[in-house]
Amino acid sequence: MVVGLTGRSGCGKSSVSAWLAGQGIPCIDADGISREILQPGSGCLPLLQNAFGSDIVDNSGALRRRLLADRAFATPEGTRALTEITHPEILARIRSRVAEARAAGAEFCFVDGAVIVGTPFAGECDRLAVVTAPYEQSVARICRRDGISPEMARRRLDAQTPERTLLEAADYVIHNNGTLADLEQQCRTLLQALRKEAHEIPSTPLPGT
């Protein structure tokens, strides 16, 4: 069973993913893959240079991320071009790692990503678990984690997918508004529910299989 794990910044999604990984459950870091494909030598870089200018990559082969962001997000067309170049490679790598988990006999495979709802990959998840947290609690966590001001943290949150949209798409919700022990208990409850469902529904076939 492929389970998408998502939530807004500061919700504590990484804590849930870390707990699951500690139980021996494969957790694919989609956000990490999105950074991975922009490393020197990636096949995405020449495509991005063609779209946004050769100078977005420096002489050492490293991407000038801020320059790319400035150009890509300046227009809707630029944002769309960035998505069209990067998302196929991100999806290909996620699918490859899901296939590896299945081949290894894993009962579950979680895909941890900030942006799942509204993307093509959402349809490849058997279930979606959303982690939520009170707004100001999320703001405080972002400030501690990233060393930014509360105002900047609020701007970041306000620019993300609304929590209501995530909840409408969710099959399971983890409320991260208490202690770490509370959070871990909800994770155990989630696994129990998924194990029950795993015997009732077929897994989603990967494209081309």
Solvent accessible surface area in square Angstrom, and as a share of the most:
residue,aa,sasa,rsa
1,M,26,0.11
2,V,4,0.02
3,V,0,0.00
4,G,0,0.00
5,L,0,0.00
6,T,0,0.00
7,G,2,0.02
8,R,37,0.14
9,S,20,0.13
10,G,6,0.06
11,C,4,0.03
12,G,15,0.14
13,K,25,0.11
14,S,83,0.54
15,S,47,0.30
16,V,0,0.00
17,S,16,0.10
18,A,67,0.52
19,W,34,0.12
20,L,0,0.00
21,A,54,0.42
22,G,64,0.61
23,Q,96,0.42
24,G,64,0.62
25,I,13,0.07
26,P,45,0.28
27,C,37,0.22
28,I,13,0.07
29,D,67,0.35
30,A,13,0.10
31,D,42,0.22
32,G,19,0.18
33,I,1,0.01
34,S,39,0.25
35,R,127,0.46
36,E,59,0.27
37,I,1,0.00
38,L,25,0.12
39,Q,85,0.38
40,P,75,0.47
41,G,82,0.79
42,S,14,0.09
43,G,58,0.56
44,C,5,0.03
45,L,9,0.05
46,P,71,0.45
47,L,94,0.47
48,L,0,0.00
49,Q,47,0.21
50,N,128,0.66
51,A,52,0.40
52,F,23,0.10
53,G,26,0.25
54,S,82,0.53
55,D,66,0.34
56,I,0,0.00
57,V,24,0.14
58,D,44,0.23
59,N,169,0.86
60,S,95,0.61
61,G,23,0.23
62,A,35,0.27
63,L,19,0.10
64,R,105,0.38
65,R,106,0.39
66,R,199,0.73
67,L,49,0.24
68,L,8,0.04
69,A,35,0.27
70,D,89,0.46
71,R,86,0.31
72,A,0,0.00
73,F,123,0.51
74,A,74,0.58
75,T,65,0.38
76,P,99,0.62
77,E,104,0.47
78,G,9,0.09
79,T,51,0.30
80,R,127,0.46
81,A,29,0.22
82,L,28,0.14
83,T,53,0.31
84,E,111,0.50
85,I,30,0.15
86,T,11,0.07
87,H,61,0.27
88,P,76,0.48
89,E,55,0.24
90,I,25,0.13
91,L,21,0.10
92,A,51,0.39
93,R,64,0.23
94,I,5,0.03
95,R,69,0.25
96,S,57,0.37
97,R,86,0.31
98,V,1,0.01
99,A,41,0.32
100,E,112,0.50
101,A,10,0.08
102,R,75,0.27
103,A,94,0.73
104,A,89,0.69
105,G,62,0.60
106,A,35,0.27
107,E,86,0.39
108,F,2,0.01
109,C,4,0.03
110,F,0,0.00
111,V,0,0.00
112,D,12,0.06
113,G,1,0.01
114,A,51,0.39
115,V,108,0.62
116,I,4,0.02
117,V,30,0.17
118,G,79,0.76
119,T,26,0.15
120,P,91,0.57
121,F,9,0.04
122,A,39,0.30
123,G,66,0.63
124,E,24,0.11
125,C,19,0.11
126,D,16,0.08
127,R,56,0.21
128,L,14,0.07
129,A,0,0.00
130,V,0,0.00
131,V,2,0.01
132,T,10,0.06
133,A,14,0.11
134,P,63,0.40
135,Y,83,0.32
136,E,93,0.42
137,Q,61,0.27
138,S,5,0.03
139,V,4,0.03
140,A,42,0.32
141,R,44,0.16
142,I,0,0.00
143,C,25,0.15
144,R,176,0.64
145,R,143,0.52
146,D,57,0.30
147,G,69,0.66
148,I,46,0.23
149,S,52,0.34
150,P,69,0.44
151,E,100,0.45
152,M,93,0.42
153,A,0,0.00
154,R,88,0.32
155,R,144,0.52
156,R,91,0.33
157,L,2,0.01
158,D,99,0.51
159,A,91,0.70
160,Q,58,0.26
161,T,55,0.32
162,P,81,0.51
163,E,62,0.28
164,R,182,0.67
165,T,54,0.32
166,L,7,0.03
167,L,69,0.34
168,E,135,0.61
169,A,46,0.36
170,A,24,0.18
171,D,77,0.40
172,Y,47,0.18
173,V,54,0.31
174,I,3,0.02
175,H,96,0.43
176,N,11,0.06
177,N,91,0.47
178,G,40,0.38
179,T,84,0.49
180,L,117,0.58
181,A,69,0.54
182,D,69,0.36
183,L,8,0.04
184,E,45,0.20
185,Q,92,0.41
186,Q,51,0.23
187,C,0,0.00
188,R,103,0.38
189,T,73,0.42
190,L,7,0.03
191,L,7,0.03
192,Q,116,0.52
193,A,32,0.25
194,L,0,0.00
195,R,97,0.36
196,K,143,0.61
197,E,31,0.14
198,A,38,0.30
199,H,165,0.74
200,E,116,0.52
201,I,50,0.25
202,P,116,0.73
203,S,59,0.38
204,T,36,0.21
205,P,97,0.61
206,L,22,0.11
207,P,77,0.48
208,G,91,0.87
209,T,126,0.73
